[in-house]
């Protein structure tokens, strides 16, 4: 499959799933139940695959320094059926949790705690990516699972919530910064743990001794502080935080543009106020 097609399909898949998770409280109850049942059904299908697959599987784990070329972090080896068992557990856990969550609780908690929800979704995605790489899942499984894709959707959802609360663009900066630091901080912490304990996956940097960046080759001692600091902690807490803020802002801008497009052609009137905006306007008069 061409790289451009693969990238487009991955983005569409991740953005759709992230939007569903972040807007779970807004989705009609029947659609939430349908999504939960579909997720559980995928888990059962994965279990059937797991029971029919035998042998051993090996796959390379790769990382990326900033937006440069990819590098190999190690070789993961596991039973060929283990990736399907892992997918079964993930799907059944998510499906069961979604079915057990009452409609009122879902609507109330996600509307009130949208920042915590965005951070929580990022933590889950990071954990799933780590688990899939440990069980030697193929790159076609692991590459779409990552918070790299998530920021535009998070920015759009944050903007929508803030508009409903009667706030504007200025109020978006703080939650985006908190989200970026929390999500990327979790990745940095996982990199430290995986590298120190030699846990494998692309979060384990202990096997990365040579990296080509900015026109120079950089050599690191395996497991050294410099290796973890320069390849893991610093990029995650600087470059990737800025990247998250920029792409989150782009997502918010797209949400704002779509909101503006809801106006009638040629009309200069604002879209109808949400209940939160109307209540805020009444209280200020």
Buried (B, 14 or more C-beta within 10 A) or exposed (E): EEEEEBBEEBBEEBBEBBBBBBBBBBBEEEEBBEBBEEBBEBBEBBBEBBEEBEEEBEBEBBBEBEEEEEBEBBEBEBBBBBBBBBBBBBBBBBBBEBBEBEEEEBBEBBBEEBBBBBBBBBBBBBBBBBBBBBBBBEBEBBBBBBBBBBBBBBBBBBBBBBBBBBBEEEBBEEBBBBBBBBBBBBBBBBBBEBBEEEBBBBBBBBBBBEBEBEEEEBEBEEBBEEBBBBBBBEBBBEBBBEBBBBBBBBBBBBBBEEBEEEEEEEEEEEBEBBEBBEEBEEEEE
